[in-house]
Amino acid sequence: MAAALLLAPLLATGVACNQPPGEQVSGTAAAETREADPADFVQRLAKYSDFAAAEGRTVVAGNEGWLFFLPELQSLAAGPFWGPTDAQGQPRSQSDDPLPAILDFRDQLEAAGAQLLLVPVPAKASLYPDRLFDDVTVGVPGDLAPYGGAHQAFLDELAARGVHVLDLYPLFAARRFDGGGRLYCRTDTHWSGRACQLTAEAIVRRAVDEGWIGAEEPSPYRSETKPVEIRGDLWRDLPEPRPPVETLELALVGSGPDLAPVEVDRSSPVLVLGDSHALVFHAGGDLHSQQAGLSDQLALGFGFPIDLIGVRGSGADAARINLLRRGTGAAGKKLVVWVFSARTFTERGVWKTIPLLPPEG
């Protein structure tokens, strides 16, 4: 091949992985670069994912210090993952198909007087394909081709069925090149603090424009930006010696001169429901910070505290089960923001239909 594919990148330890059969790599730098075709990108991901899985790797090293999560690459490489049959024509288990579960959840919420806004977080590699394959360029600023594979087609299907979807891909693609900072952590599976801010702004705009809920102006909260060192989950999975830790600029939200945290409020009309993307930069500890997560940025934008159910497991079943356990359903809610990694769409066994309320009696 004229262009060297980074199908066997160097790990942060400097140890080269084995090359898959038929691929030649001329070192860490490609012989030339080319504009990647999205369909070709997905095919390359499929081949690479199979090879990495066979080697037992879950952390994939790209270039310039970027790390990627193998299950996310596998999800991008998957074909259509919804409908009654799978790619082999075999019946698809209902709990493997995200479409019925999402439609059912939407219908239950609307019957309870709340709107659902689905906010899937695009895969890191779909916005940064050039950080995975070093022979790929991604076009001119603001013109990033759709590298989301079947994920993007599924969002179109949801919208056609009347599901309110916030498609972050075009927003992130337009902002990737604007000099405002990266949208994903280099060494972690999650989005960056800046992405939380942009997403919150888009959610508030959508909610106000649709007439679902208003925002209080001026907001009683404010934000302060500060650098925060993170030890990403992908970074922690690397063997010693690890590369230097990553530093992010985070906008911490609070009130008063001491920037007191905005506490989660179960009585809020807005509920954020989701996986660890709903917790990162909010829960602290190994999720890096407090006061800078999505719910914090939404509190700043709406001007009132937000309710939150975030889980470290599946943003599909586990999050909805935790809502069910509350026993109050969507009472008092006007908007439920369901946020999770787009790779959740292709996870198996996590898409059951789950009631909002426990059965009576």
Residue, then its C-alpha position, 0 to 999 in steps of 0.5 A: m500500500a502506498a499509504a502506511l496504515l496505522l493498523a499496529p500503532l506503538l503503545a505508549t511504552g514504545v513496544a510495537c504491536n504485531q502487524p495484521p497479515g497483509e499490512q505493511v507499516s513503514g514506521t510511526a509516520a505514514a509515507e503519505t496522507r490521504e483524505a479518508d473515505p468514511a466507508d473505507f474508514v469503517q472497513r479498516l476499523a473492522k479489520y483492525s478491531d478483529f486484529a486487536a481483539a485477537e491480541g487481547r487488547t482493549v486499549v488502542a494507541g493512536n498517534e500524538g498520545w491519543l488512546f482509544f477503547l477497542p469496544e468503541l472501535q468495534s461498535l463503529a465498525a458494526g453494521p446495522f444493529w436494529g431491526p428484526t434480523d441481524a446481519q446474518g439474517q437470524p432473528r435479533s433478540q429484543s434486548d439486543d435491538p435499541l429501537p423498541a426500547i427507545l420508542d417505548f421509553r419515549d412513549q412512557l415519558e410523554a404519557a407522564g407529561a415529560q419530553l425525552l431528548l436522546v443525546p448519544v455521545p459520538a465515538k471519539a474515533s469518529l471525530y478524530p480518525d486522524r488520531l487513530f490512523d496517521d495517514v488520514t486527513v480530515g478535510v478543511p475546518g468545519d467540513l469533517a465527513p461523517y465517520g459515524g458508520a451505522h450510528q448516524a443512520f440509526l439517529d436518522e431512523l429515530a428522528a423519522r419515528g418522532v424521537h427527539v434526538l440531539d445529534l452532536y456529530p455536526l456540532f462537534a465536527a464544526r467545533r473540532f477545528d476552532g481552536g477552543g480545545r479538544l472535544y475528547c480526552r486523549t487518554d480517557t474514554h470520555w468526552s472533555g469538559r469543553a464538550c460538556q459545555l457545548t452539549a449543555e448549551a445545545i440542550v438548553r437552546r433546544a429545550v427553550d426553542e421547542g417550548w419544553i422549558g424556560a431558562e432563568e435569566p440571568s443565571p444565579y450561577r457562574s463558572e471559573t476555568k482552571p486546569v485539571e490533571i486527569r489520569g484517564d481510564l485508558w491511561r490507567d490500563l497501560p503498563e508501566p512506564r506510562p506516558p505523562v498525565e493529561t491536563l484539561e481546562l475545566a469550567l467549574v460551576g457554582s454560586g457565590p464568591d466561593l463557587a459553592p457547588v450546585e447540588v443535585d435536586r430531585s425536584s428539578p423539572v430536568l433529569v439527566l439520565g445516563d452512563s458515566h458521561a453523565l458523571v464525568f467531571h461531576a462525581g469526582g474521584d476517578l471521574h476526575s473532577q466535581q462541578a464541571g460535568l454535564s449536569d453542572q453546565l445545564a444548571l448554569g444554562f437553565g439557571f436552576p439545579i438539575d436532577l441526575i441519575g448516572v451509572r457506571g454501567s450501561g446507560a441503557d438498562a441500568a440507568r432506566i432501572n435506577l429510575l424505576r427503583r425511585g418509584t416516582g417515575a417522571a413525576g414533576k419532570k418536563l424534560v429527560v435528557w438521556v445521555f450515553s456513549a453511542r457504542t451502547f447502541t450495539e451492546r447486547g442484552v441491554w435494551k429491554t423495555i422497562p416500565l417507569l413505575p413498578p407494578e401496582g400491588 
